[in-house]
């Protein structure tokens, strides 16, 4: 289950979208009542239906006619409230397994286009939600422009391990093109997913599978030295030093700080390489200008 948002407002993701594995997702919009997020999830926890939750939450809120609130539960049942005083254009659609809602839009075509894009798009939930946000922008988007965006995805069933149940949580708090940046961050996220899969395969002794994941991650994010570094460390520690050396040398040439890190890992027994190899490389790698400057080169 997931929720995604774009707005001309700073750090929109920190107040608008909420979710919990095994329960559902909430979007509290317009003149935001942030308490709707936690309270809405609490009501889902107690087994209430989305429509009943909305009725309960807005009943004691004097500002309800300026609010917009959407709730989707783990069974795909959705409900939305758009107050009469939400700044036009404002509206919503409750579809099968999704809702879309918008306010302060350039026109009333925005939310229908969001729903159509979500229904017709293919792939992972994250890409489908991005397609809906793209469609909103193409249809006219926020009358004020754009500033921030966010996306949240949680598992449909709780594992009782909250640190594992939130599978994606991306925020663009302030950017001239927040959807472009959100898409870039999603790509980085996907690359790190492959790195993690490589680590798991390595731990289980599936070297060929691990190598495939590591290479895929590096292809997706070629400018990232750290991915190459930990790939090389995993190879070296599992007896594949010949494959590790070219990667290490490439990383060290890009950023000498990783040579210093490698030496620290070796001293701690966390990198199993011949010390003479690192000593030889140390003479070949240009030193940083300032011993405290370990930024990218």
TORPAPA-703396 format. One record per residue: residue in three letters; x, y, z of N, C-alpha, C in turn; chain. Coordinates in steps of 0.2 Angstrom, whole numbers. Atoms other than C-alpha are relative to their C-alpha. Example, Ala and Ser with C-alpha at 12.3 -4.5 7.8 and 13.67 -1.06 7.14 Angstrom:
BEGIN
(atom 'Ala' (4 -6 0) (62 -22 39) (4 6 0) 'A') (atom 'Ser' (-4 -6 -1) (68 -5 36) (-4 5 3) 'A') 
END
This chain:
BEGIN
(atom 'Unk' (4 -6 0) (0 0 0) (4 6 0) 'A') (atom 'Unk' (-4 -6 1) (6 17 -4) (-3 7 0) 'A') (atom 'Unk' (3 -7 2) (3 36 -5) (6 4 -2) 'A') (atom 'Unk' (-5 -4 3) (12 49 -15) (-3 7 -1) 'A') (atom 'Unk' (3 -6 0) (10 68 -16) (5 5 -3) 'A') (atom 'Unk' (-4 -6 2) (17 84 -24) (-4 6 1) 'A') (atom 'Unk' (3 -6 -2) (13 102 -19) (5 6 0) 'A') (atom 'Unk' (-4 -6 -1) (19 120 -19) (0 1 8) 'A') (atom 'Unk' (-1 -1 -7) (23 118 0) (6 -3 2) 'A') (atom 'Unk' (-6 3 -2) (39 115 9) (-2 -7 4) 'A') (atom 'Unk' (0 6 -3) (41 97 15) (-7 -3 1) 'A') (atom 'Unk' (7 2 0) (24 91 10) (-1 -7 3) 'A') (atom 'Unk' (0 7 -2) (28 73 14) (0 -1 8) 'A') (atom 'Unk' (-1 1 -7) (31 76 32) (-7 1 4) 'A') (atom 'Unk' (7 -1 -3) (12 81 35) (-5 -3 -3) 'A') (atom 'Unk' (5 2 4) (2 74 21) (-1 -8 0) 'A') (atom 'Unk' (1 8 1) (5 55 19) (2 -4 6) 'A') (atom 'Unk' (-1 4 -6) (4 42 33) (-1 -7 -2) 'A') (atom 'Unk' (2 7 2) (4 23 32) (3 -5 5) 'A') (atom 'Unk' (-3 6 -4) (7 7 42) (-2 -6 -3) 'A') (atom 'Unk' (1 6 3) (9 -10 36) (-6 -4 4) 'A') (atom 'Unk' (5 3 -2) (-6 -21 38) (-7 4 2) 'A') (atom 'Unk' (6 -5 -2) (-18 -6 41) (-2 3 -6) 'A') (atom 'Unk' (2 -4 5) (-18 6 27) (4 6 -1) 'A') (atom 'Unk' (-3 -6 1) (-13 23 21) (-5 6 1) 'A') (atom 'Unk' (5 -6 -1) (-20 41 25) (4 6 -4) 'A') (atom 'Unk' (-2 -6 3) (-18 57 15) (-4 6 3) 'A') (atom 'Unk' (4 -5 -3) (-23 73 25) (3 7 -4) 'A') (atom 'Unk' (-2 -5 5) (-23 88 13) (-4 7 1) 'A') (atom 'Unk' (3 -7 -1) (-29 106 10) (3 4 6) 'A') (atom 'Unk' (-2 -3 -6) (-28 116 26) (1 -6 5) 'A') (atom 'Unk' (-1 6 -3) (-20 101 34) (-1 -1 7) 'A') (atom 'Unk' (0 2 -7) (-25 93 50) (4 -6 1) 'A') (atom 'Unk' (-4 5 0) (-10 83 54) (-2 -6 5) 'A') (atom 'Unk' (2 6 -5) (-18 73 68) (-4 -5 -4) 'A') (atom 'Unk' (4 5 4) (-29 65 55) (5 -7 -2) 'A') (atom 'Unk' (-4 6 2) (-14 54 50) (1 -5 5) 'A') (atom 'Unk' (-1 5 -6) (-10 45 67) (-7 -2 2) 'A') (atom 'Unk' (7 2 -2) (-29 45 72) (-3 -4 -5) 'A') (atom 'Unk' (3 4 6) (-34 38 55) (3 -7 1) 'A') (atom 'Unk' (-4 6 -1) (-21 24 57) (-3 -4 6) 'A') (atom 'Unk' (2 3 -6) (-27 21 75) (-7 -3 -1) 'A') (atom 'Unk' (7 3 1) (-45 19 69) (0 -6 -5) 'A') (atom 'Unk' (0 6 5) (-40 7 55) (3 -6 5) 'A') (atom 'Unk' (-2 5 -4) (-31 -3 69) (-6 -3 4) 'A') (atom 'Unk' (6 2 -4) (-48 -4 78) (-5 -4 -4) 'A') (atom 'Unk' (5 4 4) (-56 -12 63) (-5 5 -4) 'A') (atom 'Unk' (5 -5 3) (-66 4 57) (1 0 -7) 'A') (atom 'Unk' (0 -1 7) (-71 6 39) (3 7 -2) 'A') (atom 'Unk' (-2 -7 1) (-63 21 30) (-5 5 0) 'A') (atom 'Unk' (6 -5 -1) (-80 30 28) (-1 2 7) 'A') (atom 'Unk' (1 -1 -7) (-83 28 46) (5 4 3) 'A') (atom 'Unk' (-6 -4 -3) (-66 35 51) (0 7 -2) 'A') (atom 'Unk' (0 -7 2) (-68 50 40) (-6 4 4) 'A') (atom 'Unk' (5 -3 -4) (-85 54 48) (2 1 7) 'A') (atom 'Unk' (-3 -1 -7) (-77 52 65) (5 5 1) 'A') (atom 'Unk' (-5 -5 -1) (-62 63 62) (-2 7 -1) 'A') (atom 'Unk' (2 -6 2) (-71 77 54) (-6 3 5) 'A') (atom 'Unk' (6 -2 -4) (-86 77 66) (2 6 5) 'A') (atom 'Unk' (-1 -5 -6) (-77 87 80) (6 5 -2) 'A') (atom 'Unk' (-5 -5 3) (-66 98 68) (-3 6 -3) 'A') (atom 'Unk' (3 -7 2) (-72 116 66) (2 2 -7) 'A') (atom 'Unk' (-3 -2 6) (-61 118 51) (-1 -6 -6) 'A') (atom 'Unk' (1 6 4) (-67 102 42) (-2 2 -7) 'A') (atom 'Unk' (2 -1 7) (-74 111 27) (6 3 -4) 'A') (atom 'Unk' (-6 -2 3) (-57 117 23) (5 -6 -1) 'A') (atom 'Unk' (-4 5 0) (-50 100 24) (-1 -5 -6) 'A') (atom 'Unk' (1 5 5) (-47 86 12) (4 -7 3) 'A') (atom 'Unk' (-3 6 -4) (-44 68 19) (-2 -6 -4) 'A') (atom 'Unk' (1 6 4) (-42 51 10) (3 -6 5) 'A') (atom 'Unk' (-2 6 -3) (-41 34 18) (-1 -6 -4) 'A') (atom 'Unk' (0 6 4) (-37 17 10) (2 -5 4) 'A') (atom 'Unk' (-2 5 -5) (-37 1 20) (3 -6 -4) 'A') (atom 'Unk' (-4 5 3) (-27 -15 17) (-4 -4 -5) 'A') (atom 'Unk' (4 4 5) (-42 -23 7) (-2 4 -6) 'A') (atom 'Unk' (1 -5 6) (-42 -8 -5) (-7 4 0) 'A') (atom 'Unk' (6 -4 -1) (-58 0 2) (3 7 1) 'A') (atom 'Unk' (-2 -7 0) (-56 19 0) (-6 5 2) 'A') (atom 'Unk' (5 -6 -1) (-65 35 6) (3 6 0) 'A') (atom 'Unk' (-3 -6 0) (-62 53 3) (-5 5 2) 'A') (atom 'Unk' (4 -5 -2) (-69 69 10) (4 7 -3) 'A') (atom 'Unk' (-2 -6 3) (-67 86 1) (-4 5 3) 'A') (atom 'Unk' (4 -5 -3) (-73 101 11) (-2 5 -5) 'A') (atom 'Unk' (3 -5 5) (-84 114 3) (4 6 -1) 'A') (atom 'Unk' (-4 -6 0) (-71 127 7) (7 -1 -2) 'A') (atom 'Unk' (-7 1 3) (-56 119 -1) (1 4 -6) 'A') (atom 'Unk' (-1 -5 5) (-49 131 -13) (0 -3 -7) 'A') (atom 'Unk' (1 3 6) (-54 127 -31) (6 1 -5) 'A') (atom 'Unk' (4 6 2) (-51 118 -42) (2 -6 5) 'A') (atom 'Unk' (-1 5 -5) (-53 104 -29) (-5 -6 -1) 'A') (atom 'Unk' (4 6 1) (-60 86 -30) (3 -6 1) 'A') (atom 'Unk' (-3 7 -2) (-57 68 -28) (-4 -5 -4) 'A') (atom 'Unk' (3 6 3) (-61 51 -36) (2 -6 5) 'A') (atom 'Unk' (-1 7 -4) (-63 34 -26) (-1 -5 -5) 'A') (atom 'Unk' (0 6 5) (-58 20 -38) (1 -6 3) 'A') (atom 'Unk' (-1 7 -2) (-55 2 -37) (8 0 3) 'A') (atom 'Unk' (-6 0 -3) (-40 0 -25) (4 6 0) 'A') (atom 'Unk' (-4 -6 -1) (-35 18 -25) (-5 6 1) 'A') (atom 'Unk' (4 -7 0) (-41 36 -22) (5 5 -3) 'A') (atom 'Unk' (-4 -6 1) (-35 52 -29) (-4 6 2) 'A') (atom 'Unk' (3 -7 -3) (-38 70 -22) (5 5 -2) 'A') (atom 'Unk' (-4 -6 1) (-32 87 -26) (-4 6 2) 'A') (atom 'Unk' (3 -6 -2) (-35 105 -21) (5 5 -3) 'A') (atom 'Unk' (-4 -6 2) (-28 122 -27) (3 -2 -7) 'A') (atom 'Unk' (-2 2 7) (-27 115 -45) (-2 5 -5) 'A') (atom 'Unk' (2 -4 5) (-27 124 -61) (-6 -1 -3) 'A') (atom 'Unk' (6 2 3) (-42 115 -67) (-3 -6 3) 'A') (atom 'Unk' (3 6 -3) (-54 101 -63) (1 -6 -4) 'A') (atom 'Unk' (-2 6 4) (-46 89 -76) (6 -4 4) 'A') (atom 'Unk' (-6 3 -3) (-31 85 -64) (-2 -7 4) 'A') (atom 'Unk' (1 6 -4) (-39 72 -52) (-2 -6 -5) 'A') (atom 'Unk' (2 5 4) (-48 62 -66) (6 -3 -4) 'A') (atom 'Unk' (-6 3 4) (-31 61 -76) (4 -4 5) 'A') (atom 'Unk' (-4 4 -5) (-22 55 -60) (-3 -7 0) 'A') (atom 'Unk' (3 6 -1) (-35 41 -58) (1 -4 -7) 'A') (atom 'Unk' (-1 4 7) (-34 36 -77) (7 -2 -1) 'A') (atom 'Unk' (-7 2 0) (-15 36 -76) (2 -6 4) 'A') (atom 'Unk' (-2 6 -5) (-14 25 -61) (-3 -6 -2) 'A') (atom 'Unk' (3 6 2) (-26 13 -68) (3 -3 -6) 'A') (atom 'Unk' (-3 3 6) (-18 11 -85) (8 -1 0) 'A') (atom 'Unk' (-7 1 -1) (0 11 -79) (2 -7 2) 'A') (atom 'Unk' (-2 7 -1) (10 -5 -77) (6 1 5) 'A') (atom 'Unk' (-6 0 -4) (24 -10 -65) (-1 0 7) 'A') (atom 'Unk' (0 0 -7) (28 -8 -47) (-5 6 3) 'A') (atom 'Unk' (5 -5 -2) (16 3 -36) (4 7 0) 'A') (atom 'Unk' (-4 -6 0) (30 16 -34) (-1 4 -7) 'A') (atom 'Unk' (0 -3 6) (30 19 -53) (-7 2 -2) 'A') (atom 'Unk' (7 -2 1) (11 19 -54) (-2 6 3) 'A') (atom 'Unk' (1 -6 -4) (10 32 -41) (3 6 -3) 'A') (atom 'Unk' (-4 -6 3) (23 43 -50) (-4 1 -7) 'A') (atom 'Unk' (4 -2 6) (13 41 -66) (-6 4 1) 'A') (atom 'Unk' (6 -4 -2) (-2 48 -57) (2 7 1) 'A') (atom 'Unk' (-3 -7 -1) (8 63 -51) (2 3 -6) 'A') (atom 'Unk' (-2 -2 6) (15 65 -68) (-6 3 -4) 'A') (atom 'Unk' (6 -1 4) (-2 65 -76) (-4 7 3) 'A') (atom 'Unk' (3 -6 -3) (-8 78 -63) (4 7 -3) 'A') (atom 'Unk' (-4 -6 2) (6 90 -68) (-1 1 -7) 'A') (atom 'Unk' (1 -1 7) (3 87 -87) (-7 4 -1) 'A') (atom 'Unk' (6 -3 1) (-15 92 -84) (-1 7 3) 'A') (atom 'Unk' (0 -7 -2) (-11 108 -76) (3 1 7) 'A') (atom 'Unk' (-4 0 -7) (-5 104 -58) (-3 5 5) 'A') (atom 'Unk' (1 -5 -5) (-5 116 -43) (0 7 -3) 'A') (atom 'Unk' (0 -6 3) (-10 133 -48) (6 5 2) 'A') (atom 'Unk' (-6 -4 -3) (5 140 -37) (7 -3 -3) 'A') (atom 'Unk' (-6 3 3) (18 129 -46) (2 -7 4) 'A') (atom 'Unk' (-2 6 -4) (28 115 -37) (6 2 4) 'A') (atom 'Unk' (-5 -1 -4) (40 114 -23) (3 -7 4) 'A') (atom 'Unk' (-2 6 -3) (40 97 -14) (-4 -6 -2) 'A') (atom 'Unk' (3 6 1) (35 79 -16) (2 -6 4) 'A') (atom 'Unk' (-2 5 -4) (35 63 -7) (-4 -7 -2) 'A') (atom 'Unk' (3 7 1) (31 44 -8) (1 -5 6) 'A') (atom 'Unk' (-1 5 -5) (28 31 5) (-3 -7 -2) 'A') (atom 'Unk' (3 7 1) (25 12 3) (1 -4 6) 'A') (atom 'Unk' (0 4 -6) (21 0 17) (-2 -7 -2) 'A') (atom 'Unk' (3 7 2) (18 -19 16) (-7 -1 2) 'A') (atom 'Unk' (7 2 -1) (1 -26 15) (-2 -3 6) 'A') (atom 'Unk' (1 4 -6) (3 -37 30) (6 2 5) 'A') (atom 'Unk' (-5 -2 -5) (13 -32 46) (4 -7 2) 'A') (atom 'Unk' (-5 5 -2) (28 -43 50) (1 1 8) 'A') (atom 'Unk' (-2 -3 -6) (28 -34 67) (7 2 1) 'A') (atom 'Unk' (-7 -3 0) (45 -27 63) (-1 6 -4) 'A') (atom 'Unk' (2 -6 4) (41 -9 58) (6 2 -4) 'A') (atom 'Unk' (-6 -2 4) (59 -7 52) (1 -3 -6) 'A') (atom 'Unk' (0 3 6) (56 -19 39) (-7 1 -4) 'A') (atom 'Unk' (6 -1 3) (38 -15 35) (-1 6 -4) 'A') (atom 'Unk' (0 -6 5) (41 2 27) (5 -1 -5) 'A') (atom 'Unk' (-4 2 5) (48 -3 11) (3 6 -4) 'A') (atom 'Unk' (-2 -6 4) (50 15 3) (-3 6 4) 'A') (atom 'Unk' (2 -6 -3) (50 32 11) (5 5 -3) 'A') (atom 'Unk' (-4 -5 4) (56 46 -1) (-3 7 1) 'A') (atom 'Unk' (2 -7 -1) (55 65 2) (4 5 -4) 'A') (atom 'Unk' (-3 -6 3) (59 80 -9) (-3 6 3) 'A') (atom 'Unk' (3 -5 -4) (57 94 3) (0 7 -3) 'A') (atom 'Unk' (0 -7 3) (62 109 -8) (4 -1 -6) 'A') (atom 'Unk' (-3 1 6) (66 108 -26) (-4 3 -6) 'A') (atom 'Unk' (4 -3 6) (61 117 -43) (-3 -5 -4) 'A') (atom 'Unk' (4 6 4) (56 100 -51) (0 -6 5) 'A') (atom 'Unk' (0 5 -5) (51 89 -36) (-1 -7 -3) 'A') (atom 'Unk' (2 7 2) (44 75 -47) (6 -3 -4) 'A') (atom 'Unk' (-6 2 3) (60 74 -57) (5 -3 5) 'A') (atom 'Unk' (-4 2 -5) (70 73 -41) (-3 -6 3) 'A') (atom 'Unk' (3 6 -3) (58 60 -34) (1 -6 -4) 'A') (atom 'Unk' (-2 6 5) (61 49 -49) (7 -2 1) 'A') (atom 'Unk' (-7 1 -1) (79 51 -47) (2 -4 6) 'A') (atom 'Unk' (-1 3 -6) (79 46 -29) (-3 -7 0) 'A') (atom 'Unk' (2 7 0) (68 31 -33) (5 -4 -4) 'A') (atom 'Unk' (-5 4 3) (81 25 -45) (6 -1 4) 'A') (atom 'Unk' (-5 1 -5) (94 27 -31) (-2 -5 4) 'A') (atom 'Unk' (3 5 -4) (83 17 -20) (0 -7 -3) 'A') (atom 'Unk' (0 7 4) (81 3 -33) (7 -2 0) 'A') (atom 'Unk' (-7 2 1) (100 3 -35) (2 -3 7) 'A') (atom 'Unk' (-2 2 -6) (103 1 -16) (-4 -7 2) 'A') (atom 'Unk' (4 6 -1) (89 -13 -16) (4 -6 -3) 'A') (atom 'Unk' (-4 6 3) (100 -23 -28) (6 -1 4) 'A') (atom 'Unk' (-6 1 -4) (115 -20 -17) (-2 -4 6) 'A') (atom 'Unk' (2 4 -6) (106 -27 -2) (-2 -7 -2) 'A') (atom 'Unk' (1 7 2) (100 -42 -12) (7 -3 -1) 'A') (atom 'Unk' (-6 2 1) (118 -44 -17) (4 -3 7) 'A') (atom 'Unk' (-3 2 -6) (124 -44 1) (-4 -7 3) 'A') (atom 'Unk' (4 6 -3) (110 -57 6) (3 -6 -4) 'A') (atom 'Unk' (-3 5 4) (116 -68 -9) (7 -2 2) 'A') (atom 'Unk' (-7 2 -2) (134 -67 -3) (0 -3 6) 'A') (atom 'Unk' (0 3 -7) (130 -71 15) (-3 -8 -1) 'A') (atom 'Unk' (2 7 1) (121 -87 8) (4 -4 -5) 'A') (atom 'Unk' (-5 4 4) (136 -92 -3) (-2 0 -7) 'A') (atom 'Unk' (2 0 7) (127 -88 -19) (4 5 -4) 'A') (atom 'Unk' (-5 -5 2) (142 -79 -27) (-2 3 -7) 'A') (atom 'Unk' (2 -3 6) (136 -78 -45) (-7 4 0) 'A') (atom 'Unk' (6 -4 -1) (119 -72 -40) (2 7 3) 'A') (atom 'Unk' (-2 -6 -4) (127 -59 -28) (4 5 -5) 'A') (atom 'Unk' (-4 -4 5) (139 -53 -43) (-5 3 -4) 'A') (atom 'Unk' (5 -3 5) (123 -50 -54) (-3 6 4) 'A') (atom 'Unk' (3 -5 -3) (115 -40 -41) (5 6 1) 'A') (atom 'Unk' (-5 -6 -1) (131 -29 -37) (1 3 -7) 'A') (atom 'Unk' (-1 -3 7) (134 -26 -56) (-6 4 -2) 'A') (atom 'Unk' (6 -4 1) (116 -21 -58) (-1 6 3) 'A') (atom 'Unk' (0 -6 -4) (117 -9 -44) (5 5 -3) 'A') (atom 'Unk' (-5 -5 3) (133 -1 -51) (-2 3 -7) 'A') (atom 'Unk' (2 -2 6) (125 0 -68) (-5 6 1) 'A') (atom 'Unk' (5 -4 -1) (110 9 -61) (2 7 3) 'A') (atom 'Unk' (-3 -6 -3) (121 21 -51) (7 0 0) 'A') (atom 'Unk' (-7 0 1) (138 22 -59) (5 5 4) 'A') (atom 'Unk' (-4 -6 -3) (144 38 -50) (1 -2 7) 'A') (atom 'Unk' (0 1 -7) (142 30 -33) (6 -5 2) 'A') (atom 'Unk' (-6 4 -2) (159 24 -26) (-1 -5 5) 'A') (atom 'Unk' (1 5 -5) (153 16 -11) (-3 -7 -2) 'A') (atom 'Unk' (3 6 2) (143 3 -20) (6 -5 -2) 'A') (atom 'Unk' (-6 3 3) (159 -2 -29) (4 -3 6) 'A') (atom 'Unk' (-5 2 -5) (169 -2 -13) (-3 -6 4) 'A') (atom 'Unk' (3 6 -4) (157 -14 -3) (0 -6 -4) 'A') (atom 'Unk' (-1 6 4) (156 -25 -18) (7 -3 0) 'A') (atom 'Unk' (-7 2 0) (175 -26 -18) (1 -4 7) 'A') (atom 'Unk' (-1 2 -7) (175 -29 1) (-3 -7 0) 'A') (atom 'Unk' (4 6 0) (162 -43 -1) (4 -6 -4) 'A') (atom 'Unk' (-4 4 4) (173 -51 -15) (6 -3 4) 'A') (atom 'Unk' (-6 1 -4) (189 -50 -5) (-1 -5 6) 'A') (atom 'Unk' (1 4 -6) (182 -57 11) (-3 -7 -2) 'A') (atom 'Unk' (2 7 2) (175 -72 1) (5 -4 -4) 'A') (atom 'Unk' (-5 4 4) (191 -77 -7) (1 2 -7) 'A') (atom 'Unk' (0 -2 7) (189 -68 -24) (4 7 0) 'A') (atom 'Unk' (-4 -6 0) (203 -55 -21) (2 2 -7) 'A') (atom 'Unk' (-2 -2 7) (208 -56 -40) (-6 5 -3) 'A') (atom 'Unk' (6 -4 2) (190 -49 -44) (0 7 4) 'A') (atom 'Unk' (1 -5 -4) (191 -37 -30) (5 6 -2) 'A') (atom 'Unk' (-5 -5 1) (207 -28 -34) (-1 6 -5) 'A') (atom 'Unk' (1 -5 5) (202 -19 -50) (-6 5 3) 'A') (atom 'Unk' (5 -5 -3) (186 -12 -41) (3 4 5) 'A') (atom 'Unk' (-3 -4 -5) (196 -6 -26) (4 5 -3) 'A') (atom 'Unk' (-4 -5 3) (209 3 -37) (-4 5 -3) 'A') (atom 'Unk' (4 -5 4) (195 11 -47) (-3 5 6) 'A') (atom 'Unk' (3 -4 -5) (187 17 -31) (5 5 4) 'A') (atom 'Unk' (-5 -4 -3) (203 23 -23) (2 6 -4) 'A') (atom 'Unk' (-1 -5 4) (207 33 -38) (-5 6 0) 'A') (atom 'Unk' (6 -5 0) (190 42 -38) (0 3 7) 'A') (atom 'Unk' (1 -3 -7) (191 45 -19) (5 -4 5) 'A') (atom 'Unk' (-5 3 -5) (206 42 -8) (-2 -2 7) 'A') (atom 'Unk' (3 1 -7) (196 42 8) (-2 -7 0) 'A') (atom 'Unk' (1 7 0) (191 24 3) (6 -4 2) 'A') (atom 'Unk' (-6 3 -2) (209 19 4) (1 0 8) 'A') (atom 'Unk' (-1 0 -7) (210 25 22) (-5 -4 3) 'A') (atom 'Unk' (6 5 -3) (193 16 26) (2 -7 -1) 'A') (atom 'Unk' (-2 7 1) (200 0 18) (5 -2 6) 'A') (atom 'Unk' (-5 2 -5) (215 1 30) (-3 -1 7) 'A') (atom 'Unk' (3 0 -7) (204 4 45) (-4 -7 0) 'A') (atom 'Unk' (4 6 0) (193 -11 40) (5 -6 1) 'A') (atom 'Unk' (-5 6 -1) (209 -22 38) (2 -1 7) 'A') (atom 'Unk' (-2 0 -7) (215 -17 55) (-5 -3 5) 'A') (atom 'Unk' (5 3 -4) (199 -23 62) (-2 -7 -2) 'A') (atom 'Unk' (2 7 2) (198 -39 53) (-6 0 -4) 'A') (atom 'Unk' (6 0 4) (184 -34 42) (1 1 -7) 'A') (atom 'Unk' (-2 0 7) (193 -33 26) (6 -5 -1) 'A') (atom 'Unk' (-5 5 0) (204 -49 22) (4 1 -7) 'A') (atom 'Unk' (-4 -1 5) (217 -43 10) (7 1 2) 'A') (atom 'Unk' (-7 0 -1) (236 -43 9) (2 8 2) 'A') (atom 'Unk' (-1 -7 -2) (242 -27 18) (5 3 -5) 'A') (atom 'Unk' (-5 -3 5) (256 -25 5) (-3 3 -6) 'A') (atom 'Unk' (4 -2 6) (243 -23 -8) (-2 7 1) 'A') (atom 'Unk' (2 -6 -2) (236 -8 1) (6 5 0) 'A') (atom 'Unk' (-6 -4 0) (253 -1 4) (3 2 -6) 'A') (atom 'Unk' (-2 -2 7) (258 -2 -14) (-5 5 -3) 'A') (atom 'Unk' (4 -5 3) (242 7 -19) (0 7 3) 'A') (atom 'Unk' (0 -6 -3) (244 20 -6) (5 5 -3) 'A') (atom 'Unk' (-5 -4 3) (260 26 -15) (-2 3 -7) 'A') (atom 'Unk' (2 -2 7) (250 27 -32) (-6 5 0) 'A') (atom 'Unk' (6 -4 0) (235 36 -26) (1 7 3) 'A') (atom 'Unk' (-2 -7 -2) (236 55 -25) (-3 2 7) 'A') (atom 'Unk' (3 -2 -7) (234 62 -7) (-5 6 -1) 'A') (atom 'Unk' (5 -5 0) (220 73 -3) (3 7 3) 'A') (atom 'Unk' (-3 -7 -1) (223 92 -1) (1 1 8) 'A') (atom 'Unk' (0 -1 -7) (218 92 17) (-2 -7 4) 'A') (atom 'Unk' (1 6 -3) (219 77 29) (-7 -1 2) 'A') (atom 'Unk' (7 0 -3) (201 81 35) (-5 0 -6) 'A') (atom 'Unk' (4 -1 6) (194 83 17) (-1 -7 -3) 'A') (atom 'Unk' (1 7 3) (186 66 12) (-6 1 -4) 'A') (atom 'Unk' (5 -1 5) (173 73 0) (1 -3 -7) 'A') (atom 'Unk' (-1 3 6) (170 66 -17) (5 3 -5) 'A') (atom 'Unk' (-5 -2 5) (184 68 -30) (-2 1 -7) 'A') 
END
